[in-house]
C-alpha cells in the first residue's frame, strides 16, 4: 500500500557534512568581527578630527579643546556604559536621563548638603548613587518579576523620576556649597579632569565586567537566548533585575558628575540623555535585540557624537544642524552594521 | 514517482472516478528539497493533489509540513524539485505569485487583521479600487456573496474582525482565499481553534468547496477528522514522503501512526548490559501533576538505567520532562534527586542537583546560536571555571575541546558559531554541556530529531556510554522503536497519564500503539 523510500544512501551524511562546511564563516575579512566594526568607528572618528583640524585648525587641535570634548563626553559616556549592559541583556532603559536629574537633585538638597558639611562630602556621592541604584532596582523588579515590558516600565520611571525631582527641588536650582565636593570635581589629575577620569574608570570596569566576568557572560546569554539561558540553569529574572540596577547605578554616577560639572542640582539635569546614550550604544555596534555588546564600540560611539558637537560648535553651526548630522550618523551606522551582520551570516 | 494507489483500490464514489480519469493532477510537487543552515527541512517530498479532493497531510512536528506549505505558498524557495500546475512547471517566487496561480494558504495562526472590517480583510492586498479610491460598495457586495457561498451570510461585511470568534475569523480567512479564485486551499490545522459544532460547519464548507472543484490540502493531527473529511493521505517524516495516496477512510490507524513514527532507517542502537540489581535510585518522581497537561506521574530511575517515555505529540511527554527539570512549575507532586527534594519550578535548583535537559527545540531552547561552540558547551559551567567571578576562558576552551574530541563534534572548532553546525552536531554540543556539568540525571527530549543517520548512531552510542558510567537517563521520542531500543524500561503516556510501565524488552511497537490508542479512547 505504501511507498517507503530506500534507506538513506551512504554518502548522505558526507553530503550534509559538506553542505555545512560550505556555510562556514571565514574570519579573514577586515570588516568582520568586533575588531572590524571598531576599526570602522575609529576611521569615522579620525575623519571627524581631520575635518575639525581643517575647518577650525588650532582651536580644534588644542589640548584644552580635546579635554573639553572628553568632559562633554563623560556624563553621557557613563550612562552609555550602563546602557550597553541593559541592551546586551535584551532590554532598554529610557529612564537614565531622568534618574540623572533626580539623583543630582536629591544629592544637593539642603538636608543632604548640611549633612555633608557636618561629615564629609562623600555623603552627597553616596546619596546620588543610592538614588540611582534604587530607581534601577524598581525598574528591574517591575521588568523581571512584574513582567512589565521594559520600554513601558522605564518610560514610567522617566516621567515619574523627573516629576519627583521637580517636587524635591520645588523647581529651584540648588547651588552646591560643599567645598570639598566642588574642589574634587574641579580638580585635575595629571592634567586630566576628574570627570574624564570617572568616565575612564567606569569604561574600563565595564569592559572587564562584560568581557571577563561571569556577570558579563550571563548578560550575553540572557540577551542572546533567554530560554536557553534559563534551561542551562542561569537565573534569568534575577540577572535582568541586576542589569537595570547597574544602569540605575550608572545614572546615579552621572548625577554626581552633573553636580560636579554644573555645581548645581536641577530637575532639568540630564534631559534627553537617554536618547544620546542609546544612540551611542547602537552606533557602537551593540545589537539592539541583545546577545552582543561592545564597550569599546560604545566608547567610540560616545566620542564620535561629542566630537561632532564640538566640530559643529567650532564652526558656528547651529544645534539644529548637529541634530540632523547625528540622525544621519545613526542611520548610516546601523545600515553598515546590518550589511556586515548579513555578510557574516551568509559566510562570504 | 507518485504512485496512483487510488486507481486500483476502488475507494470513493463515482464523482471521484470521473474526475480522476478526466483531469490531470491539479498540482504536483516532485522531489522538493529545502535546506536550511545546519538542517535539511525537506529532503525529497512528492505530493500530488487532484481537483475536488481533500488531501490530508500527516506527520509529526518537525516532519516538514510547515516548510512544505510555505514552499507551496511561495514563502520559501525550494533548493531542488519541481512544482507543476495543470501539468506545467511553475515557479512561485513570492506569496503574491502563489495567490495569482490560485494557491491560497490559511495559516494556523489566523492571519487576519483584527482592527479591519471583514470586507477590508478579505480584500487586503488586492483592494478593489479605481484611481486609488477604494470601491467600498463593490467590496461589500462581493464580500456578502463570498460569505453566502461559505454558508455564512450572517457575518456582516463591515463588522470588525477582532469581534468575531475564532471560527468566524477562519471563515473570513477562507473567504479571502476564495476572493483570489483559489483552486487549491491549504488549511493548516484549521480545527485546532474550533469546538465540535464549528468543526462540523468547517467540514460542510470544505465539502462545498471540493464539490465546486477546489482542492483542499488539509493538515491535522486528529486522525478522526481526517477519516471524516479526507479523501487521500500523504504522510511526511523527516522531510520525506513516506507514503502517498493512501485512502483516508480505509487506511488503519495503526498503519498511519506507524508511518508517522516508525523507522525510516535502521536503528543502530548498541546493546547494553542489564542494570545491576543493587544500583541506587537517583531520580524519584512522585505524583507529579501539571494542571491541563498531565497528572499523577510517578516513576524512579536508577543509576545506569535508561527510561523511555513513549507517546504521541500532545500526550504530555515533553511537559513531564520539563516539569521534572523545573522549567514548568508542578501543580502537585515531588521530584527527588539522590533523596533530596527539588524546589518546584526552579531550573537552577535542578541543575545544581545534577539534572540536565536537552530540550526538544534545540535552536530556540538550547543554544546561543551566534556564540562560539565552546561558550555553548560551558553555558552551565562557566561559573565553575571562574575565579572570583573572573572567567577563565582558557580553561573553558580546554574543557570544550576535550568534549568536542570525545563526542566527535564536526567541525572540531571551538570558536565556530553554533548556528553553522548541523542538527546532529548541535545536539552533541548540548550533550557536551551536561557532560561537562557532570550530570547524574539526563533528560533527553527528541534527541535525534533533525539529526542525520550517521550522527544518530553516535548519539545512541553516547546515551549508552552515559548510562554505563552511571547516569540516570530519561528519553522522550516520537519514534517508538528508538524509545524501545534505547530504554531499559518504558512508560507509555497517553492523554497526560501513564497508561503502562514495564521493561522495554517485554513490549513491541504495536503493543505500544495499542496502549496509546486505548489511552486516548478512555
HADDOCK unambig.tbl for C-alpha pairs under 7 A between the chains (distance, minus, plus):
assign (segid A and resid 2 and name CA) (segid B and resid 243 and name CA) 4.98 0.50 0.50
assign (segid A and resid 2 and name CA) (segid B and resid 244 and name CA) 6.80 0.50 0.50
assign (segid A and resid 3 and name CA) (segid B and resid 242 and name CA) 6.07 0.50 0.50
assign (segid A and resid 3 and name CA) (segid B and resid 243 and name CA) 4.90 0.50 0.50
assign (segid A and resid 3 and name CA) (segid B and resid 244 and name CA) 6.89 0.50 0.50
assign (segid A and resid 4 and name CA) (segid B and resid 242 and name CA) 5.09 0.50 0.50
assign (segid A and resid 4 and name CA) (segid B and resid 243 and name CA) 6.31 0.50 0.50
assign (segid A and resid 5 and name CA) (segid B and resid 242 and name CA) 6.57 0.50 0.50
assign (segid A and resid 7 and name CA) (segid B and resid 264 and name CA) 6.83 0.50 0.50
assign (segid A and resid 7 and name CA) (segid B and resid 265 and name CA) 5.67 0.50 0.50
assign (segid A and resid 13 and name CA) (segid B and resid 452 and name CA) 6.46 0.50 0.50
assign (segid A and resid 13 and name CA) (segid B and resid 453 and name CA) 6.89 0.50 0.50
assign (segid A and resid 13 and name CA) (segid B and resid 454 and name CA) 6.11 0.50 0.50
assign (segid A and resid 20 and name CA) (segid B and resid 37 and name CA) 6.99 0.50 0.50
assign (segid A and resid 20 and name CA) (segid B and resid 38 and name CA) 5.90 0.50 0.50
assign (segid A and resid 20 and name CA) (segid B and resid 420 and name CA) 6.69 0.50 0.50
assign (segid A and resid 20 and name CA) (segid B and resid 421 and name CA) 6.53 0.50 0.50
assign (segid A and resid 20 and name CA) (segid B and resid 422 and name CA) 6.41 0.50 0.50
assign (segid A and resid 23 and name CA) (segid B and resid 420 and name CA) 6.64 0.50 0.50
assign (segid A and resid 24 and name CA) (segid B and resid 420 and name CA) 6.46 0.50 0.50
assign (segid A and resid 212 and name CA) (segid B and resid 390 and name CA) 5.67 0.50 0.50
assign (segid A and resid 212 and name CA) (segid B and resid 391 and name CA) 5.37 0.50 0.50
assign (segid A and resid 213 and name CA) (segid B and resid 389 and name CA) 5.37 0.50 0.50
assign (segid A and resid 213 and name CA) (segid B and resid 390 and name CA) 4.25 0.50 0.50
assign (segid A and resid 213 and name CA) (segid B and resid 391 and name CA) 4.93 0.50 0.50
assign (segid A and resid 214 and name CA) (segid B and resid 383 and name CA) 5.93 0.50 0.50
assign (segid A and resid 214 and name CA) (segid B and resid 389 and name CA) 5.40 0.50 0.50
assign (segid A and resid 214 and name CA) (segid B and resid 390 and name CA) 6.23 0.50 0.50
assign (segid A and resid 214 and name CA) (segid B and resid 391 and name CA) 5.87 0.50 0.50
assign (segid A and resid 221 and name CA) (segid B and resid 368 and name CA) 6.80 0.50 0.50
assign (segid A and resid 224 and name CA) (segid B and resid 368 and name CA) 6.04 0.50 0.50
assign (segid A and resid 225 and name CA) (segid B and resid 368 and name CA) 5.88 0.50 0.50
assign (segid A and resid 227 and name CA) (segid B and resid 365 and name CA) 5.27 0.50 0.50
assign (segid A and resid 228 and name CA) (segid B and resid 364 and name CA) 6.95 0.50 0.50
assign (segid A and resid 228 and name CA) (segid B and resid 365 and name CA) 4.51 0.50 0.50
assign (segid A and resid 228 and name CA) (segid B and resid 366 and name CA) 4.44 0.50 0.50
assign (segid A and resid 228 and name CA) (segid B and resid 367 and name CA) 5.82 0.50 0.50
assign (segid A and resid 231 and name CA) (segid B and resid 327 and name CA) 6.95 0.50 0.50
assign (segid A and resid 231 and name CA) (segid B and resid 347 and name CA) 6.45 0.50 0.50
assign (segid A and resid 232 and name CA) (segid B and resid 379 and name CA) 6.41 0.50 0.50
assign (segid A and resid 232 and name CA) (segid B and resid 380 and name CA) 5.15 0.50 0.50
assign (segid A and resid 233 and name CA) (segid B and resid 347 and name CA) 5.45 0.50 0.50
assign (segid A and resid 233 and name CA) (segid B and resid 348 and name CA) 4.21 0.50 0.50
assign (segid A and resid 233 and name CA) (segid B and resid 351 and name CA) 5.70 0.50 0.50
assign (segid A and resid 233 and name CA) (segid B and resid 380 and name CA) 6.25 0.50 0.50
assign (segid A and resid 234 and name CA) (segid B and resid 348 and name CA) 6.37 0.50 0.50
assign (segid A and resid 235 and name CA) (segid B and resid 348 and name CA) 6.71 0.50 0.50
